[in-house]
Amino acid sequence: MSPTEATAEVFLTAFRALSKKQRQAVLARLAVEPDLQEDLQDLALVARRRDEPSRPLRDYLAEKGS
């Protein structure tokens, strides 16, 4: 495990130890943090589209060029 992964694991363990109300408060604070808003939106989009079929990049680029 890398140092970055270890740090993430420590934070996740601490987060899981919080009560539901405390977890909600942390998430609410993260959601309004300007530096994190775009990252959170990206993660939500990936989660929503996870089950969509994939397609080759060259097909997408050909479509965009049309």
C-alpha positions as CSV (number, residue, x, y, z in Angstrom):
1,M,0.0,0.0,0.0
2,S,1.4,3.4,-1.0
3,P,1.6,6.2,1.5
4,T,-1.3,8.0,-0.3
5,E,-3.4,4.9,-0.1
6,A,-2.5,4.5,3.6
7,T,-3.5,8.0,4.3
8,A,-6.8,7.5,2.5
9,E,-7.5,4.4,4.5
10,V,-6.9,6.2,7.8
11,F,-9.4,8.9,6.8
12,L,-11.9,6.4,5.5
13,T,-11.7,4.4,8.7
14,A,-12.2,7.6,10.8
15,F,-15.1,8.6,8.6
16,R,-16.8,5.2,9.1
17,A,-16.4,5.5,12.8
18,L,-18.6,8.7,12.8
19,S,-22.3,8.7,13.6
20,K,-24.6,9.1,10.6
21,K,-25.3,12.7,11.6
22,Q,-21.5,13.4,11.8
23,R,-20.9,11.7,8.4
24,Q,-23.7,13.8,6.8
25,A,-22.1,16.9,8.3
26,V,-18.7,16.0,6.8
27,L,-20.2,15.3,3.4
28,A,-22.2,18.5,3.4
29,R,-19.0,20.5,4.1
30,L,-17.2,18.7,1.3
31,A,-20.0,19.3,-1.1
32,V,-19.7,23.1,-0.7
33,E,-15.9,23.2,-0.8
34,P,-15.1,25.1,-4.0
35,D,-11.9,23.1,-4.7
36,L,-13.8,19.8,-4.4
37,Q,-17.1,20.5,-6.2
38,E,-15.8,19.7,-9.7
39,D,-14.2,16.4,-8.4
40,L,-17.5,15.4,-6.7
41,Q,-19.5,16.2,-9.8
42,D,-17.1,14.1,-11.9
43,L,-17.4,11.2,-9.5
44,A,-21.2,11.4,-9.5
45,L,-21.2,11.4,-13.3
46,V,-19.0,8.4,-13.5
47,A,-21.1,6.5,-11.0
48,R,-24.3,7.3,-12.9
49,R,-22.8,6.2,-16.3
50,R,-21.0,3.2,-15.0
51,D,-23.3,0.7,-16.7
52,E,-23.5,2.4,-20.0
53,P,-21.8,0.6,-22.9
54,S,-18.3,1.8,-23.8
55,R,-17.1,2.6,-27.3
56,P,-13.7,3.1,-28.9
57,L,-12.2,6.6,-28.7
58,R,-11.7,6.7,-32.4
59,D,-15.5,6.2,-32.9
60,Y,-16.3,9.1,-30.5
61,L,-13.7,11.4,-32.2
62,A,-15.1,10.6,-35.6
63,E,-18.6,11.4,-34.4
64,K,-17.4,14.7,-32.8
65,G,-15.7,15.7,-36.1
66,S,-18.9,15.3,-38.1
